[in-house]
Each structure stands twice: as structure tokens, then as C-alpha cells.
């Protein structure tokens, strides 16, 4: 095979490129580890805040502001700034930068999920003497699970795709394969660059498909129709607080 695409196929079909130290399997493990840690950190920060703000019915403007500001900050800029702090170069700085990138969809969907909870169910729980915390835990949170799953899916796919930039700050991951290809001349490294890009894209697509299935499984059938109707009103629910 000739040409960069043919070279990429040959590169991917070489078993040594998979099993050697620093090969595809090693880089894949690094990539998944960074992505999982970043999404988990984002969940720990965004979900409690989003659920509580949604429960109180306040802070819709704050959710929009935080989401817009987080999305406006280039991930590559964070990856170059954070290593200059106490985090240093390597995995911790990458995880924090990717977590910032994961926060907007996690926060917005958590807030929207609680605000979209059935008001009658909420009122009935309060009429039974439930405290605010009990209403949140036992009524609003279960109803918000499909929205949480949707935010988790969006955040995970974005993080998996963006984690390829980790190689710029010695963070490892599949992006290291692409970077190593650029270190060669284009004739020798073109196939490796394309192969690395295909691996990152394939992993992101696989994450999207798997998490879309999970989201569908955790969404009751009757809520799927409700969510389709409510989707067009989600932005208004956030902006209106």
C-alpha cells in the first residue's frame, strides 16, 4: 500500500506497534485513565452544585455563566498554564484541564434535570412532610437521572477527544502517537499521524455509542417522549432560573 492512508493501515496492522512499550495498548490505557479521572473530577464538582441550584430554583444565570466561561477557555491554553503551577507537567495538570472542559455539560444537565422534575411529584412529597433534602434525594434526583446520563455522555466524549492534546505537556495518551509521527518527516510519519487520529476518533465514537445506549437504558420509556418535548425548553428553563 502506498500513500498516507495505506501507511496508516500498515502501521495499525503491525503487532509491535500495539504491544511494544509505549505502543497503542500502553497509550490507550493512559488515555482512558486520564479521561476517566477528568470526568470523575468534573462530576464531583458539577453534579452537587447543579443539583442543589436546580432544587432551590436559583442560580440559572450562574449555570449559564459558568458554562459559557468554561467553554470559552481553550483547553490547550489550560494545558500550557496549569503545568506552570504546583501541578507541574504531566498527568495531574492534564486531568484538571480536562475536568474544567467537562464541567459545562455536567452542570447544565444536572440543573435542567432537577428543574424538569414533575412539579406534582415534588409538591406531593412536600405534602407528605419530606424535607428539602429528602425531596431532592428521593424525588428530584431519580427523575433527573436521564439528564445526568446525557450530560455524562457529552462530557465523556468531549474529554476523550480532547485528551489527545495531553501529549503537548508530557501527559501521554493516544496523542503521543500523533506527536511522535510529527517528529518524523512527513513521508515516514504521515501514516502514524493518521493512525493516531483514527484511534482517537474511534475511541470517541465508541464512547458515544456505548454511553448513548446507557442513557437510553436509564431513561424510562414514557420519559423519552417527555424529554423530546422538553428539549426545546431546556435553555429557557436555565435562563429563567
Backbone torsions as a table, in degrees:
resi	resn	phi	psi	omega
1	UNK	NA	140.0	179.1
2	UNK	-120.0	164.1	-179.4
3	UNK	88.1	161.7	-177.5
4	UNK	-59.5	-39.0	-178.9
5	UNK	-65.9	-44.6	177.1
6	UNK	-61.8	-40.2	177.1
7	UNK	-63.3	-37.5	178.2
8	UNK	-63.5	-41.7	178.8
9	UNK	-63.5	-43.8	178.4
10	UNK	-63.5	-40.8	-179.4
11	UNK	-63.8	-42.7	-179.8
12	UNK	-69.7	-26.1	-179.0
13	UNK	-87.6	-0.9	178.0
14	UNK	-85.4	113.9	-177.3
15	UNK	-58.5	-31.1	-178.9
16	UNK	-65.6	-31.4	177.5
17	UNK	-68.4	-17.1	177.8
18	UNK	-91.5	-40.3	-168.1
19	UNK	-102.4	-19.3	-179.6
20	UNK	-63.2	154.7	174.0
21	UNK	-56.1	132.1	-175.6
22	UNK	78.5	10.2	179.2
23	UNK	-82.6	-167.5	-173.6
24	UNK	-60.1	-43.8	-177.0
25	UNK	-64.8	-41.6	177.1
26	UNK	-63.8	-46.1	-178.7
27	UNK	-67.6	-34.9	177.4
28	UNK	-64.2	-42.6	177.2
29	UNK	-61.1	-42.5	177.7
30	UNK	-62.9	-43.2	-177.5
31	UNK	-62.9	-46.6	-179.9
32	UNK	-66.3	-38.6	179.6
33	UNK	-63.9	-46.0	178.0
34	UNK	-62.6	-44.8	-177.4
35	UNK	-64.4	-44.3	-179.6
36	UNK	-63.1	-43.1	179.9
37	UNK	-64.4	-39.8	-179.3
38	UNK	-66.7	-44.5	-179.9
39	UNK	-66.7	-39.8	177.7
40	UNK	-61.9	-44.5	177.9
41	UNK	-62.5	-41.6	177.4
42	UNK	-61.6	-40.0	178.1
43	UNK	-64.2	-42.4	-178.5
44	UNK	-63.8	-29.3	-179.9
45	UNK	-88.8	-48.7	-168.8
46	UNK	-80.4	-40.9	-174.3
47	UNK	-63.7	-49.5	179.3
48	UNK	-59.2	-41.8	-179.1
49	UNK	-66.4	-47.1	-178.5
50	UNK	-64.0	-41.1	179.9
51	UNK	-66.6	-42.1	-178.3
52	UNK	-69.2	-42.4	178.0
53	UNK	-64.2	-38.8	176.9
54	UNK	-65.7	-37.1	179.1
55	UNK	-66.2	-41.2	-178.7
56	UNK	-78.8	-17.6	-178.5
57	UNK	75.9	14.1	179.3
58	UNK	-118.1	166.6	172.6
59	UNK	83.6	13.5	177.1
60	UNK	-58.5	-41.1	177.3
61	UNK	-63.9	-36.4	178.3
62	UNK	-65.0	-40.5	178.8
63	UNK	-60.7	-45.8	178.8
64	UNK	-61.9	-43.6	-178.8
65	UNK	-62.4	-49.1	-178.9
66	UNK	-62.3	-42.2	-180.0
67	UNK	-63.2	-45.3	-178.5
68	UNK	-66.3	-42.4	-179.8
69	UNK	-65.2	-42.8	-179.2
70	UNK	-63.1	-40.8	-179.9
71	UNK	-72.0	-25.8	-177.6
72	UNK	-77.0	-20.8	-179.0
73	UNK	-82.6	117.2	179.1
74	UNK	-62.7	133.3	179.9
75	UNK	-61.1	-37.4	179.4
76	UNK	-63.1	-35.0	177.4
77	UNK	-64.7	-43.4	177.2
78	UNK	-62.3	-39.2	-178.9
79	UNK	-66.3	-25.2	178.6
80	UNK	-91.0	-23.8	-178.9
81	UNK	-86.8	-46.5	-174.9
82	UNK	-60.1	-36.3	177.3
83	UNK	-61.8	-18.5	178.8
84	UNK	-82.7	-5.7	176.8
85	UNK	-91.8	-168.1	179.5
86	UNK	-64.5	-16.0	-179.6
87	UNK	-68.4	-33.6	178.1
88	UNK	72.8	177.8	178.6
89	UNK	-75.4	146.5	177.3
90	UNK	120.8	-159.7	-169.7
91	UNK	-63.4	-43.5	-177.6
92	UNK	-58.1	-44.4	179.6
93	UNK	-63.1	-38.6	179.4
94	UNK	-64.9	-44.3	-178.6
95	UNK	-62.0	-43.9	-179.9
96	UNK	-64.6	-44.3	-180.0
97	UNK	-61.8	-43.1	179.6
98	UNK	-69.8	-32.3	177.8
99	UNK	-64.3	-40.0	176.3
100	UNK	-59.7	-38.4	179.4
101	UNK	-69.6	-27.7	-178.4
102	UNK	-82.4	-20.6	-173.0
103	UNK	-62.0	-45.3	-174.0
104	UNK	-53.7	-53.2	-180.0
105	UNK	-66.9	-33.5	178.9
106	UNK	-66.5	-44.6	-178.3
107	UNK	-67.6	-48.7	-176.7
108	UNK	-63.5	-41.2	-178.7
109	UNK	-72.4	-34.0	176.4
110	UNK	-64.5	-44.7	179.1
111	UNK	-62.9	-49.3	-177.7
112	UNK	-63.6	-39.1	-179.2
113	UNK	-59.3	-42.6	179.1
114	UNK	-71.1	-40.9	-179.3
115	UNK	-66.2	-25.6	-179.3
116	UNK	-87.4	-1.4	178.6
117	UNK	-60.5	146.6	-177.6
118	UNK	-59.7	118.3	-179.5
119	UNK	-60.5	-32.7	-179.9
120	UNK	-66.6	-39.3	177.4
121	UNK	-65.6	-38.7	178.4
122	UNK	-65.1	-44.6	-179.7
123	UNK	-66.8	-37.9	179.0
124	UNK	-63.8	-39.3	178.9
125	UNK	-65.0	-41.8	178.2
126	UNK	-66.2	-36.1	177.5
127	UNK	-65.5	-25.5	177.3
128	UNK	-83.4	1.2	177.1
129	UNK	92.7	12.6	178.6
130	UNK	-66.6	141.0	173.0
131	UNK	-76.7	171.2	179.6
132	UNK	-59.1	-41.6	179.0
133	UNK	-65.6	-37.9	178.5
134	UNK	-67.5	-38.7	176.6
135	UNK	-60.9	-42.7	-180.0
136	UNK	-64.6	-47.6	-174.9
137	UNK	-72.9	-39.5	-169.2
138	UNK	-101.3	-14.8	-178.9
139	UNK	-121.0	-60.4	-172.5
140	UNK	-70.8	-42.6	-178.3
141	UNK	-62.1	-48.7	177.7
142	UNK	-58.1	-38.4	179.8
143	UNK	-71.5	-22.1	-179.1
144	UNK	-87.8	-6.4	-175.3
145	UNK	-54.8	-44.3	178.7
146	UNK	-59.5	-36.6	178.3
147	UNK	-69.7	-39.4	176.9
148	UNK	-61.3	-40.9	179.3
149	UNK	-64.9	-38.2	179.2
150	UNK	-65.8	-43.5	177.4
151	UNK	-64.5	-38.8	179.0
152	UNK	-63.7	-41.7	179.0
153	UNK	-62.5	-48.9	-178.8
154	UNK	-61.0	-45.9	-178.6
155	UNK	-63.7	-42.1	-177.4
156	UNK	-64.9	-45.3	-179.5
157	UNK	-63.5	-42.1	179.0
158	UNK	-63.5	-43.2	-178.7
159	UNK	-66.9	-44.0	179.9
160	UNK	-58.9	-42.4	-179.6
161	UNK	-69.7	-39.7	-175.4
162	UNK	-78.8	-22.3	-177.7
163	UNK	-61.7	-14.3	176.8
164	UNK	-62.1	-23.0	179.7
165	UNK	-73.6	-10.6	-177.7
166	UNK	-59.1	-25.8	-177.3
167	UNK	-64.3	-21.2	-179.0
168	UNK	-69.4	-21.5	-179.1
169	UNK	-121.7	32.2	176.4
170	UNK	61.9	35.8	-179.1
171	UNK	-92.7	-10.7	-179.8
172	UNK	81.2	-156.6	-178.9
173	UNK	88.7	-179.7	-177.4
174	UNK	-65.6	-23.2	177.1
175	UNK	-61.8	-22.8	178.7
176	UNK	-63.6	-32.5	177.4
177	UNK	-65.0	-43.3	178.7
178	UNK	-64.8	-44.3	-178.8
179	UNK	-62.5	-41.0	178.7
180	UNK	-63.7	-35.3	177.2
181	UNK	-65.0	-37.7	177.8
182	UNK	-69.2	-21.2	177.9
183	UNK	-73.7	-13.7	176.2
184	UNK	-97.6	168.6	172.9
185	UNK	-70.6	157.1	-170.6
186	UNK	-60.6	-31.2	179.8
187	UNK	-67.3	-38.4	-178.1
188	UNK	-88.0	-31.4	-173.4
189	UNK	-103.8	-4.1	-177.7
190	UNK	-59.1	-42.5	179.4
191	UNK	-64.5	-39.4	178.8
192	UNK	-66.6	-38.6	178.3
193	UNK	-61.8	-47.0	179.6
194	UNK	-64.7	-40.7	179.5
195	UNK	-61.5	-43.6	177.8
196	UNK	-62.8	-41.3	177.3
197	UNK	-62.8	-40.2	178.1
198	UNK	-64.7	-37.7	178.9
199	UNK	-65.0	-43.8	179.3
200	UNK	-64.7	-47.1	-179.4
201	UNK	-63.4	-41.8	179.6
202	UNK	-63.7	-39.9	178.6
203	UNK	-65.4	-40.3	178.7
204	UNK	-65.2	-41.9	178.7
205	UNK	-65.4	-41.5	178.2
206	UNK	-62.3	-42.4	177.4
207	UNK	-61.8	-41.6	178.5
208	UNK	-60.7	-46.2	-177.5
209	UNK	-66.5	-44.7	-178.6
210	UNK	-65.8	-44.6	-177.6
211	UNK	-74.5	-27.8	173.0
212	UNK	-64.1	-38.3	176.5
213	UNK	-65.8	-43.6	178.2
214	UNK	-61.6	-43.4	179.4
215	UNK	-59.7	-41.8	179.4
216	UNK	-65.7	-38.1	-178.4
217	UNK	-68.0	-33.9	-177.9
218	UNK	-88.6	-2.0	178.5
219	UNK	-101.3	113.1	176.8
220	UNK	-56.0	149.0	-173.6
221	UNK	-57.4	-42.5	-177.7
222	UNK	-68.9	-26.1	178.9
223	UNK	-77.3	-21.4	178.8
224	UNK	-63.2	-41.5	178.2
225	UNK	-68.1	-39.8	179.4
226	UNK	-63.7	-41.4	-178.4
227	UNK	-66.9	-34.4	177.7
228	UNK	-64.3	-39.6	178.4
229	UNK	-72.2	-35.7	-177.3
230	UNK	-78.2	-18.6	-176.5
231	UNK	-57.1	-39.3	-179.4
232	UNK	-70.7	-16.5	-179.2
233	UNK	-102.0	0.6	-174.9
234	UNK	-62.8	-44.2	-179.1
235	UNK	-63.9	-38.7	178.6
236	UNK	-66.2	-34.8	179.7
237	UNK	-65.6	-37.4	179.3
238	UNK	-71.1	-46.3	-176.2
239	UNK	-68.0	-31.0	-177.7
240	UNK	-82.1	-14.8	177.7
241	UNK	63.5	NA	NA
